[in-house]
Amino acid sequence: MSDTLPELYFRTRDGAATVFRIRTDRGSRRLEFEPLANVNLGNGRIKPLGGRTIRSEEMRRIEAWLAERRETLARREIDDIFRTIDHLNATAHKLQTKAPDELVETIAQPLLLAMHDLRQTLIRRQAEIALKRRQVEAETGENSGK
């Protein structure tokens, strides 16, 4: 473990985080986390806790962390979608090669309903994208050839 500690610690939770100032008591070698602020990842709001004042350098660090965290979550979301594709492929293989009849009967309906929902969503979104593209082309007089 590094001897140098950061000045701030971010305790993440779903859609938010609590920011703590890290205090060290050199004599007892204890760490204390002083609650500083709550951060809302959705709207970017940073709310001081307990009447504390957030110093300008702390605010810059919180804002930098917020931007980095949003990028991380966006990458994870894309990774989750690709993992879902992998799971669907593995499920198809298992159902085709190894699954007992009871398993197929148990999962068929919920899996087919989820896949139908996903298919409808993808078709609707693709249509919306194509419509937007045509509107932009009509407004700009361009044709993308797609």
SVG drawing of the C-alpha trace seen along z (x, -y; Angstrom):
<svg xmlns="http://www.w3.org/2000/svg" viewBox="-44 -28 49 62">
<polyline fill="none" stroke="black" stroke-width="0.4" points="0.0,0.0 1.3,-3.5 2.3,-5.8 0.7,-8.7 -3.0,-8.9 -5.4,-10.9 -7.1,-13.9 -10.6,-12.7 -12.3,-9.3 -15.4,-8.6 -17.8,-6.0 -19.9,-5.0 -23.5,-3.8 -26.1,-3.5 -26.2,-6.8 -24.4,-8.8 -21.4,-9.0 -20.4,-10.4 -17.2,-12.3 -15.0,-12.1 -12.0,-14.2 -9.3,-11.8 -7.8,-12.9 -4.8,-11.2 -3.8,-11.3 0.0,-10.9 0.5,-10.0 -2.0,-7.1 -1.7,-6.3 -5.5,-6.4 -7.5,-7.4 -10.7,-9.4 -13.2,-10.0 -14.9,-13.3 -18.1,-13.4 -17.8,-16.3 -20.4,-16.1 -22.9,-14.0 -22.5,-13.8 -25.4,-13.0 -24.1,-11.3 -27.2,-12.0 -27.5,-15.7 -24.0,-16.5 -25.2,-18.2 -22.6,-18.4 -24.1,-19.1 -22.0,-19.9 -22.7,-17.8 -23.1,-19.0 -22.5,-22.7 -19.0,-22.0 -17.4,-24.2 -15.9,-22.6 -12.6,-24.3 -11.9,-25.2 -9.2,-22.5 -11.6,-19.9 -14.4,-21.0 -12.0,-20.6 -11.1,-17.1 -14.7,-16.2 -15.7,-17.5 -12.8,-15.6 -13.8,-12.5 -17.4,-13.0 -16.4,-13.2 -14.1,-10.2 -16.8,-8.2 -19.4,-9.0 -17.0,-7.8 -16.3,-4.6 -20.0,-3.8 -20.6,-4.5 -17.9,-2.0 -19.3,0.5 -22.8,0.2 -21.4,1.0 -19.4,3.9 -22.6,5.2 -24.4,5.2 -21.6,7.1 -21.5,9.6 -25.3,10.1 -24.6,11.0 -22.0,13.5 -24.5,14.9 -27.2,15.3 -24.8,17.2 -23.7,19.4 -27.3,20.0 -28.2,21.0 -25.3,23.4 -26.2,25.0 -29.9,25.3 -28.9,26.9 -26.3,29.3 -26.7,30.0 -30.0,28.8 -32.4,31.3 -36.1,31.1 -37.2,29.8 -34.8,26.9 -36.0,25.9 -39.6,26.0 -38.8,23.9 -36.9,21.1 -38.5,21.1 -41.4,18.7 -39.6,16.1 -36.6,16.1 -38.7,15.8 -40.7,12.9 -37.5,11.1 -36.0,11.6 -39.2,10.4 -39.1,7.3 -35.5,6.7 -36.3,7.2 -39.2,4.7 -37.0,2.2 -34.2,2.5 -36.5,2.2 -38.2,-0.8 -34.8,-2.5 -33.4,-1.7 -36.5,-3.2 -36.1,-6.4 -32.5,-6.7 -33.3,-6.3 -36.0,-8.9 -33.7,-11.4 -31.1,-10.7 -33.6,-11.4 -34.7,-14.6 -31.2,-15.9 -30.5,-15.0 -33.7,-16.8 -32.8,-19.9 -29.2,-20.0 -29.9,-18.7 -27.3,-15.9 -27.6,-12.2 -25.4,-10.0 -26.0,-7.0 -27.4,-4.8"/>
</svg>
